[in-house]
Amino acid sequence: MATFNLAIYTPHGQAFRGEIESLEAPGRKGRFGVLANHAPTIAALKRGILRAVEGGRELYFVTGEGVLEISGGSVTVLADSAAAAEDADRARALLAS
């Protein structure tokens, strides 16, 4: 499967950088997915769970509000907060706190 770069930044610095296969994000108008070669896009994000697949392994991040930009084979997330979670249940617990 084709891959693309993902970078997640908060005011405190870089929260993640890596090569991923897919991304699912909490957009203001609903969840949406991103695969390699996606059209250039800028989307507003709401607080929620961002799910990425890296090497067949699922990665979860609880993110605050922000924006996501898809451009030139990479995705950049600028969020007011981001915390990695080991699994979906942990991400939901972080989101509830």
N, C-alpha and C positions, 0 to 999 in steps of 0.2 A: 504494500500500500504506500502511496506517495505521502511524504511528510512535509511539514512546514514549521517555521520557528514561532515559538510563543514566548513572550516576555510579559511579566506582570510586575508593575511598579506601584508603589504607594508613596506617600510623603516621607516615609522612613527608609526608602531605598527599594532595591530590587527584591521581590518576593520569590520569583521563579524565572528561569530561562532554560529552554530546552527545545528539542526537536520532537514534535508530536504528530500523530496521525489524524486525530479529530478533536473537536472542541464543541462543547455544549455550554451556552451561556444564558444567564438570566436577563434578557432584554426587557426594557420598560413596557414593550407591547407583547411580551411573551418570550418563552425560551426559543432559542434558535441554534442551529448547528453550523459548523464550519469544517470544510474539508480542504485539502490542498487545491490550489488554483481557483479559489473562491473569488468572485468579483470584488473589486475594491469597495469597501463599505466603512461607514462610521456609524456606530450604534450606541445609544445610551443604555447603561446597565443599571439595574436596580439591585439592592442587597439580595444576595442569594448564593446558590451553589454553582460553581463553575466546575465542569467535569472535562478532563482531558485524557486522551489515551496516548501513552508513550510506550512504544515497544510492546504493545499488547496489554500493558498494565494500566489500570484506571487510576488517575490522580484526581483528588478533590480539593477544592479551595473554597472557603467561605469568603466572599468579597463584599465590600460595601458598594455604595453607589459610585459610578464612574462612567468611563467611555471605553469603547473597544474600537480599534482601527485595524482593518484588513488592507494591506497594501504590499505589493511587490513580493509575494510569497511569504509574508510573515504577519503575525497578529500581535498587536501591542494592547495591553490592558492597563489603563490608568485608573486606579481605584483609591478611594479614601482609606481602605483597609483591605488586607488579605491575610488569611491564615490557612495553612495547609492542614488537611485532615487525612488520616490513614485510610478511611473508608467512608461510604455514604452515610452510615449511621453517626459516625463521629462528626461529619460535616453538618448534619442536621442538629446535633447537640450544640455545636458551636454557634450555629445560626440562632438557636433558641435562647442562648444566653445574652 
